[in-house]
Structure formats: structure tokens, C-alpha cells
Amino acid sequence: MISEAKEETEILRKSVRDFAEAEMAPHVLKWDEAQYFPLEIVPKMSELGLMGALMPPELGGSGLSYPEYVVVVEELSRIDGSIGLFMAAHNSLCTNHIYLFGSQEQRRRYIPELASGRKIGAWGLTEAGSGSDAGSMRTTAVKDGKDYVVSGSKHFTTNASIAGIYVIMALTDPRSAERGISAFIIERETPGLSVGKRENKLGMRASDTASVILDDCRIPAKNLLGEEGAGFGDCMQVLDGGRISIAAMGVGMAQGAYEHALKYAKDRKQFGKLLSEFQAIRFKLADMATEIEAARLLTLRAAELKQSGKRTTKESSMAKLYSSEVAVRVANEAVQIHGGYGFIKEFPVEKYYRDVKLCTIGEGTSEIQRMIIARKIFQ
Ligand SMILES: Cc1cc2nc3c(=O)[nH]c(=O)nc-3n(C[C@H](O)[C@H](O)[C@H](O)COP(=O)(O)OP(=O)(O)OC[C@H]3O[C@@H](n4cnc5c(N)ncnc54)[C@H](O)[C@@H]3O)c2cc1C
């Protein structure tokens, strides 16, 4: 059952909305054009408790529930998907992986740094030759005395060049495919770790995307995260939560694009009438509003299930698949409603149109989500 939004959730929504409108909205186009990640907003996000959103207070987090976290990601993404993506990679991938599978010592050492925003987190699974087929990775971690030596590279890593802490997946037993994958915590200063060139992207241009190069990177064995060989299964659990973040990003960006289209339809006149008087435009907006609400409910349902401690593989994939495809449709119609002005950068809808596409790709493409859902319903 979907609960009614609690009063505290609405207060949280308002505080994140106020922050996003005041501190982000005036700059988003400039950040996008310059491909600039605004590190200057991180201290403000920390003050709001967003950098440790899902972590318990004893580890320096703000202890938000998953449904509350979804509201935060939605509100940031309503103004700028890139900041939603930054938030998602830091919280639900890197920090949450350490929280879910780390030892008490690892939790105490790394989570307060991440939750306070003193360090930014990144999470590297994808490689140049292995995306959807993540199990075919090539990066290796070879045990050498009390250390592991990690060699290889991770591709398309969000927050790669701004991170202080990386969770990196590598093969500890190359003969065992997925069962030979383990996760490691690697600190930025580790000799042998370097960051490759930042990608020049279609959308989400303020988000930092780069490769992480690991050149005989020697790390202490105590930085093994979870059990040796359990890394792939652990990643799948982390992604169950991560995909809810991407669903929330889709809802937020769709909501932003829809609001701009609604406002434009009420302002623009053609044939002596406002666009909002034409049934063709009214029906587009009606469909957009309905689909956004459905995506929001599906996302919230997955988040509530996750909060109750259940596995959400199917529900997370359904929310991610539906919400990201709704976001693409809504952003497309928002541009259409703006006519030629939708194609021009002074109007924000063109940016949503570019940014939303990432939702159908990151953390598993739409095709992969359909495969997961189909596997579950045929189980
Ligand atoms: C901006 C951005 C940020 C990212 N951030 C991160 C990050 O922080 N960490 C990280 O680890 N990764 C990250 N990624 C990587 C992302 O998760 C992958 O790009 C994604 O999983 C797809 O992998 P791929 O690009 O190799 O595409 P491929 O796997 O090569 O897929 C190409 C096409 O083939 C389809 N396809 C593949 N296999 C099948 C199949 N079995 N059946 C049907 N169709 C199939 C896909 O759906 C897709 O349409 C990021 C990517 C981007 C663009």
C-alpha cells in the first residue's frame, strides 16, 4: 500500500525544493554548457543532510527512509538531473555498498567521511568492454601477502574525478566469472589510481563522468568489501536500491519539463488563442501529468518495499523502466509544446530532453530491466 506523504516528508520536500530553486536553478545552463560540476554546492547539501541521506545518525547520516530519499532525488532532479545523478552515485551506490556489506571497522572509517560530504563517493562496475554484461569484466585483484594488487580500468564512472573514496569491482578469481568478482574500497591517494579524461556528453553534462585507471594499485587486504567472490551478488543488491534512485531522477526531470510546458501553454498565443485552449495541447499535458503520477507511485512503492527490508529486484526494475521511459516521453512532448522555442537554449526544456535519456541507460538499460522483470515473472 502506498502511504500518504507524511507531514515531515513534505517539510523535507520543501526544504530541498527551496535549496534547488535558490542555489541551483540560476546556474544550471551555465554548468551544462561548461560541463562544470559545482563543488561549491556540496557544503550546502551537507548542511541539509543530503550527503549521508540514507545513513544512520551514529555514522553521521541523517537517517532518511527510502521513501524520503526518493523525494530528495526527485526534487534535485526537477531542477537539474546532473545533481540528482551526483547524489544517487554518492549515496545509493558508493556509501550504501559500504554500509550494506562493509565490516564495522570499514563503516566507522569511511561512512562519516562520506556522510559529512568531506569526501565524495564513486562506484565502478562498468568497463569499456563490459556494461550490460558486467560479469565479463577484466579488472583483476591479485592477492599478494597482506595486500591486493588491482589492475584494470573502470569506464563511465560518475563522480570519478571529484571522488575521495571509490568502491571498485574486480576479479579475484578470473576462472569463476561472476562468482570470481569482489568489491574493494580504494582511496583517492592510493598510488596507481588515476582518473582518465572526462567524457563530453549529450546530457547530464554537469555530472562528472570519467574513467578510473588502476595501474598495479596496491591496497591492504582489509579494504576487501564483503566476502571474496561475493562482489557481483552484492552489486546486484546495491543496484536494487540504485535503480529506485534512477526512477526518482526520471520522475523529477519529467516533473520539471512538464511544469515548464504547462506554464508555456498558458502564456503563448497562436491563432488568437492561448495554446492551453487547444485540445491537442491539453491532452498532451493530461497524458504527461497522468504518466508522471503513475511513475511517482511505482517509484514510491519500490521505495516503501525496500524500506520494509524486502528484496525489490522486480519492483526496482519496474519503477526504473517505467519512470525513465515516461521521462523521455514527457521531455519530448515538453519540447513539442514549445515549438521552435523548445529547440532554443534559453528555454529549459531542451536540457531536460537531453538529460532524461541517461535514465534509460544508466544502472542497466531498459532492455536489461525488461530481462530482469521477465526473469522474475517467469520464475
Ligand atoms: C552518464 C553515465 C554515468 C554512468 N555512471 C556509472 C557509474 O557510476 N558506475 C558504473 O559502474 N557505470 C556507470 N555507467 C555505465 C552504465 O551503467 C552502462 O553504460 C550501462 O549499463 C550500459 O552498458 P554499455 O554502455 O556497455 O552498453 P551495452 O551493454 O554495450 O549495450 C548496448 C545496447 O545493447 C543492449 N543489450 C546489451 N545486452 C543485451 C541483451 N542481453 N539483450 C538485449 N539487449 C542487450 C543494451 O540494452 C543497449 O541498448 C554510466 C553511464 C553513463 C552514460
The ligand as a Gaussian input file, in Angstrom:
#p B3LYP/6-31G(d) Opt

LIG

0 1
 C       26.474000       9.294000     -17.740000
 C       26.741000       7.882000     -17.312000
 C       27.044000       7.601000     -15.990000
 C       27.347000       6.295000     -15.584000
 N       27.724000       6.060000     -14.292000
 C       28.177000       4.818000     -13.947000
 C       28.751000       4.591000     -12.657000
 O       28.798000       5.487000     -11.803000
 N       29.240000       3.348000     -12.380000
 C       29.193000       2.333000     -13.287000
 O       29.657000       1.242000     -12.971000
 N       28.639000       2.516000     -14.520000
 C       28.154000       3.737000     -14.870000
 N       27.628000       3.953000     -16.128000
 C       27.588000       2.843000     -17.076000
 C       26.196000       2.337000     -17.404000
 O       25.657000       1.635000     -16.320000
 C       26.317000       1.496000     -18.685000
 O       26.578000       2.407000     -19.751000
 C       25.083000       0.680000     -18.969000
 O       24.927000      -0.346000     -18.024000
 C       25.086000       0.058000     -20.386000
 O       26.306000      -0.567000     -20.674000
 P       27.059000      -0.236000     -22.051000
 O       27.151000       1.234000     -22.159000
 O       28.312000      -1.010000     -22.111000
 O       26.080000      -0.738000     -23.190000
 P       25.995000      -2.245000     -23.775000
 O       25.911000      -3.223000     -22.673000
 O       27.067000      -2.426000     -24.785000
 O       24.588000      -2.218000     -24.504000
 C       24.395000      -1.687000     -25.838000
 C       22.941000      -1.959000     -26.250000
 O       22.727000      -3.373000     -26.303000
 C       21.645000      -3.732000     -25.457000
 N       21.898000      -5.057000     -24.883000
 C       23.007000      -5.481000     -24.225000
 N       22.856000      -6.764000     -23.829000
 C       21.614000      -7.155000     -24.230000
 C       20.857000      -8.352000     -24.129000
 N       21.333000      -9.428000     -23.482000
 N       19.638000      -8.389000     -24.663000
 C       19.109000      -7.311000     -25.298000
 N       19.780000      -6.134000     -25.441000
 C       21.008000      -6.061000     -24.922000
 C       21.580000      -2.641000     -24.400000
 O       20.311000      -2.562000     -23.812000
 C       21.922000      -1.416000     -25.236000
 O       20.775000      -0.992000     -25.920000
 C       27.289000       5.238000     -16.535000
 C       26.938000       5.520000     -17.855000
 C       26.694000       6.803000     -18.263000
 C       26.364000       7.085000     -19.716000

